[in-house]
Amino acid sequence: MHLPPIPSPDRLIPRRFSRTPAAGPRRSNSAAEGLLTLASFPIVLGSPLVAGALGAAISGWLAIPAGFIGLGLALAIVESTTGCGVLVGLVYSGIAFLAMDGTDLADPTPAWIGASLVFVGCLWLTYSASKGTRS
């Protein structure tokens, strides 16, 4: 009499508990991603203040709800690498434009050049961080 082979006990372990990695996107631990995350902290912490101030300008009762909405929107944008990079680029290029006296009507060209360089640098950082994230 011929008996069938004994099946492997691995078939009893559900796939979600197995030691094989998930098929989802892998996160890289690159320096670009760390810099992008570090640069997004002031934006995430400042967004409730800005949104709360805008809400308080409309009505005093809207300051706290607008702050929570601003925090939620900032966290939602910063969740993706591309959204985080674009937001960081816009904010920091705007700060660079104002810091280089871009409001000077005589010659705002150096401020535009500086702000453009900051924005391109942030986009390069975003590309470098998202390149390691793709599966």
N, C-alpha and C positions, 0 to 999 in steps of 0.2 A: 504494500500500500504506500503511495507516494503522497506526502503532505506538502501543502503550499509553504513557501518561505515565510518566516515571521516578519511582519511589517516593522518598519523603523518606528521607535517611539516619538520621533520628531513630528510625525503627522498629527499627534495629539495636542501639540503646543500651538495656540493661535498665532497667526502671523504678526499681529501687533505686539506680541511679547517676545518674538524671536530676536536674535542678536544682529540680524541683517539691518543695515540702515534703511531708512524710509526713502521712497523714490522722489520725495519733494526736493525743492531747491536747497542747495547747501549754502551756508553762510561762510564767507571768507573772513579771516581775521587779518586783513591787510591794514597797512598804515593809513592808506587813503580812507578806508571806512572809519577808522578810529578818529582821524582828523575831521571827517564830516560829522561824525557823532558829537565830537567835542565842540565843533562850531555851531551845532544846532541847539545846545543847551541854553545859551542866552536868549535865543529866539523863542524857545518853548516857555522859558520862565518869564519873558517880557510880554508875550502875547496876551495873557489874561489882564495885565495892567493896561495895555493899549485898548483892548476890547472893552474893558470895564470903564475906562475914561470916555470912550466913545458912547457907551451906553448911558453913562452918567450925564453926558452933555444933552442927551435927549430927555431923560427923566432920572431922578435920583433912585427910583426903584429898579431901574434896569442895570445898575452898575454890577451887581453880583451875578445875575444871570448872564449878562454879556461876557463877564470874565470867564465863567464856566464854558460858555460857547466858544470863546477864543482859545481856551486851553484845549478843548476837544478838537477844534479845527487844526490847531498847530500839531497836536499829537497824530492826527489822521494824516496830515501832509508829510510829517517827518517819518512816518512808518515806512514809506517806500523810499528807496535810495534815490530815485530820480526826482521825486517831489522834494525831498530833503535838500538835494543839491541845487535845484532851481530856486527854492526859497532862500537858502543860505547865500546863493549868488546875488539874488535881488537885494536882500537886506544889506549885505556887506558892500556891494557896489554902490548902493545908495549912501551908506555911511562914508565910504571913500570919496564920493562926489561932494558931499557936504563938508568933509574934513579938508579937502583941497580947495575950498572956497569956490565951488561951482556956481554959486549964486552971483559971482562977480560978472557984471554985464560987459566989462571991457574986454576980457579974454577968458571965456570958460573952457577953451580947448584943452589945457593940461588936465583939468578936472575930468573931462569926458574921456580922455585917454587913460587916465589912472583908473577910473571907474570901469572902463571896458577891460582893462588888464585884470582887475580883480574878478570881474564876472567870468572872463575866459578861464582864469585860474580855478575858479570854483566849478566851472563846467568840466574842466580837465580832471579835477578831483572826483567829481561825480562819475565820469566815465571810468576812471581807474577803479573806483569802488564797485561799480556795477559790473565791470568786466569779470571780477572774481566771483560774483554772485550767481551768474548764469550757470545753468546745469548742462 
